[in-house]
Amino acid sequence: MSRPKYNPQAPDLQLSRGVRSLLDGLGDAPIGTRERMILLAIEQIVERGPVDFNSGLVCDQLGIKHPMIKHYFGSKENLLSEALLWGFRDWHRVLNESLAPSMKNPEELLKRRIRAEIEWGRAMKAMAILSHYPMVSENARRIISVSHTNEMQSLFEYHLATLTELVLAIRAKKQFKLDFNETNYPRTEAVIMHPQAFLAATSISWSTHGLVVWSSGDHLSTRGFVNETVAGISSKIAIESHLNNILKIAKG
């Protein structure tokens, strides 16, 4: 895998494509040791998976002593929970950026959104799954539940409300316009006023999550089904077919 040789925010970090994009989303200001540790933790999960996660290796890569984990985070599990939260925030960023202001066609926007989420899953691999289903350890899951549930729930509800608006625009055959953001989105109004569109949005969200999980790594159950060349072609066809089925759900 090719890696950038230099990063103006963190020139000492060698990051893969997905984590590099996450770093781009942090802005132009130089980042500190704590942020570097989180990014390297994410990189490790992306490249090695959660089972082989080694917090000591994060310190070794930065040339700092292992007790710095406790200094900055309190524990390895707290570092993991921060990494997973950052992954979830990056999912939010990718979906938000997919809603290009210049695009008004709701069908094209929905397809763009789903494809962006699939590409994010391919780049972030295990992190794409763990940021939504943090089963890496019971302690890390508990920390996320206590510390980050409100933020994660709010962002998920915002995107579900956005999906509902896309469905409504598709069914009404009108241009898409979003009149809310993460701080003032309609929470219960979508369920009460547009229950069918909300249920369709929920189904679309579940279906897209499935595509992301399938795209994020080496799917053991289908690995030996066909050879690599055919698998690459057939997976693209399968994804496009599934995407068209998702559009049918949106159209009602």
Stockholm file with secondary structure:
# STOCKHOLM 1.0

chainA/1-252         MSRPKYNPQAPDLQLSRGVRSLLDGLGDAPIGTRERMILLAIEQIVERGPVDFNSGLVCDQLGIKHPMIKHYFGSKENLLSEALLWGFRDWHRVLNESLAPSMKNPEELLKRRIRAEIEWGRAMKAMAILSHYPMVSENARRIISVSHTNEMQSLFEYHLATLTELVLAIRAKKQFKLDFNETNYPRTEAVIMHPQAFLAATSISWSTHGLVVWSSGDHLSTRGFVNETVAGISSKIAIESHLNNILKIAKG
#=GR chainA/1-252 SS CCCCSCCSSCTTCCCCHHHHHHHHTTCSSCCCHHHHHHHHHHHHHHHHCSTTCCHHHHHHHHTCCTTHHHHHHSSHHHHHHHHHHHHHHHHHHHHHHHSCTTCCCHHHHHHHHHHHHHHHHHHHTHHHHHTTSCCSCHHHHHHHHHHTHHHHHHHHHHHHHHHHHHHHHHHHTCCCCCCCCTTSCCSSHHHHHCHHHHHHHHHHHHHHHHHHHHHSSCCGGGTTTSCHHHHHHHHHHHHHHHHHHHHHHHHC
#=GC SS_cons         CCCCSCCSSCTTCCCCHHHHHHHHTTCSSCCCHHHHHHHHHHHHHHHHCSTTCCHHHHHHHHTCCTTHHHHHHSSHHHHHHHHHHHHHHHHHHHHHHHSCTTCCCHHHHHHHHHHHHHHHHHHHTHHHHHTTSCCSCHHHHHHHHHHTHHHHHHHHHHHHHHHHHHHHHHHHTCCCCCCCCTTSCCSSHHHHHCHHHHHHHHHHHHHHHHHHHHHSSCCGGGTTTSCHHHHHHHHHHHHHHHHHHHHHHHHC
//
